[in-house]
Amino acid sequence: MQLSDYDIDCIKNVKLIIDGHLESHYSIEFLAAKVNIGSTKLKKGFRKCCGLGLFTYLRKRRMIKAAELLVATDKTIKQIAKLTGFKYSSNFTNAFFTHYKITPAKYRQLSKVHKAKK
């Protein structure tokens, strides 16, 4: 698939939308309409430009943000779940564990131990 400069700009704008609002829920159709590109072109173009599918990218960004919040704040797991787009903290905990192979609580605990050793 050949992408024009316009298509690439649209894809970059979708990344900005996602990165700026990790708590929101999206559909391909919504994002495509938001940046004025076809949904198929967005889906395939995003994978070509970013190396990941759009929703894989979103999930990865949410997990990175969650890890940052666990280390840098005293927000509860439930608050972090909501800030990263999860309605239920149990779903967040499962997603976090799948991504990092450690629970959010244990991740926070280990990060505090690591900070204390520095």
N, C-alpha and C positions, 0 to 999 in steps of 0.2 A: 504494500500500500504506500503510495506516494503522499506525503503530507506537505501542504503549502506552508508558507510562513504564517498565514492566518490561522491554519489548523494548529500549528505549534503554539501560537499565542493563546488560542482558546484552551488548549490543554494546560498550559502554564497557569491560566486563570482558574481553571478547575482545581489545580493543586493549591492555589492560594485560598480558594473558597474552603476546601477541605481543611487545610492547615489552620485557617482562622476560626473554624467552627467545628471542632472535633466532636462536640456534644450533639451535633445535628445528625439527622438521618436523611439520607439521600437516595434517589433513584437515578439511574443513568439518564432517563428521560428528563428529569428535573434539571440535572447539571448540564445536559446538552442544550436544553432550552435557555438556561441561564446565560450561557456563553455563545449561543447562536451557532451551534454546530449539530450535525446529525448524530444520533445516538450510536449508530454503528461505527461511524468515524471516530467518535470520542472513545468508545470502548477499545477498538483496535489500535487507534493512535496513541492512547494512553499507555497501553502495553508496550508499543514500539518505542515511545519516547522515554518511558520510566523504567522499563524492564519488569514491571509488575502490573497485574490487573488492578483496576481502579479500586475495587473493594479490598484487595489484599494490601494495597498501599494505605488505604484508610485504616484498616485494622492495625497495621504496623505502626502508623503514626500515633494511633490511640494508645498502643502499648508503650511506646517511647515516652509519650506525655505522662502516662500513668506512672511509669518508673520515676520520672523527674519529680512528679508531685509527691510520691511516696518518700523520696529522699529529702526534698527541699521544704516540705510543709508538714504541719501536724493535722491536716485534713483527715477525716475518717475515711475508711475504705468506701463506705457508702457515698460520701461526697465526691471522692475521686471517680467512682463508678459513674455518677451522673455527669461529671465534668468531661468524661471521655465517651459519653454516648450510650451508657448502659442503664437501662431502666432498673434492673435488679443487680444488687451487689454479688449475688451468687453467680450470675452470668459473667460478670466482670472477673470474678475470682477464677472461674473456669478458663476464660479466655487468656488471662494473665498467666495462669499455670501452663496452659498449652504453649504459649509463646516463650516464656522464660524458664519453664520447668521448676518453678518455685512459686509458692503462694505470695500474694501481695504483702501479707503481714510478715512473713519470714524475710522477704526481700527488704522491707523497711528495717526489720530488726538487724539483719546482717549489715545493712548500709550504715547503721548507727554504730555498730561494733567496729566496722572498718574506719569510720571517721574518728572514733575514739583512739584508735591505734596510731593515727597520723600525728 
